[in-house]
Amino acid sequence: MRLNREIETGPDKSQPVVYNLKNHLFSFELIFAIDNAFPGMWVKNDKGEVVYGSVQPEVKEGLEILQKMYNDRLILPSMV
């Protein structure tokens, strides 16, 4: 079985680059990734600890962006 996610080092070798190979084309992952938030994924934090991305503080800003997009009708209710 092949994993849906791969983690590799970014160009400056300091930040992980996370790809979700399963459904990245039609999701909102990039909105979260802008702020280094990775909901639904296990990632390493600044201390090197493995943490669940969905409960990290960085996710809040992505949720606020999505809420604004929904309220502005940029996201259709049928997409939710």
N, C-alpha and C positions, 0 to 999 in steps of 0.2 A: 504494500500500500504506500502510495506517495503522499507526502505532507502537502497541505494547501499553502503553507506559509514558509518562506525562506528568510533568514536573517543574514545579512552580510554587512560589512563595514562600508561606510560612505567614502567619498573621495578624500576627505581629510583624515580618515582612519579614526575619528573620535566619536562619531555618532552612528548608531546602527541604522541601516536602511531596511525597512520592513515591506515586503510585498505580500499581498494576498492574491495568489494565482488563481483562485477559484472564481471570483465574481467581481473583480476590481473595475470593470468597465461601467457598470450600472449601479454603483453604490456611492455613498457619501464619505468614503474613507479618506479621500484627499482633503476634505474640509477639516477632519481631525488631525491628519498628518502634518498640516501646516504648523500646528502648535505642539508637535511631537506627542500627540495623543493617539493611542492605538486600541480603541475599544474592541473587546472580544479576543484579544491576543495576550499572551504572556510575554512580557518584555523585561529587560534589565533596567533598573533605575540607576541614578547617579552613584549609588553606593555599591552597585554590582549585584543587588538582590533581585531575584525574579519576582515580579509583581503582576497582578492582573490589571491590564490596561483600562478596563471599563470603570474602575473605581479610582483612578488617579485624578488629581485636581485638573490636569490639562484637558480632560474630556469636557469639563463644564463650558469652556469657551466655544467648542465645536457645537455643543447642544444649543447654546444661545444663538449661534449663527443659523443653525437649522430651524430653530423656532421662529426667528425673524423671517427667514425665507418662506416658511409655511404661512405665517401671518400675512406676508406680502403676496401670497398666492403664487409664489414661484415654484412651490412644491404642491402638486395636486393631492387632495385627500385620498384619491384612489391609489396613490403611490405609497401610502403609509401602511 
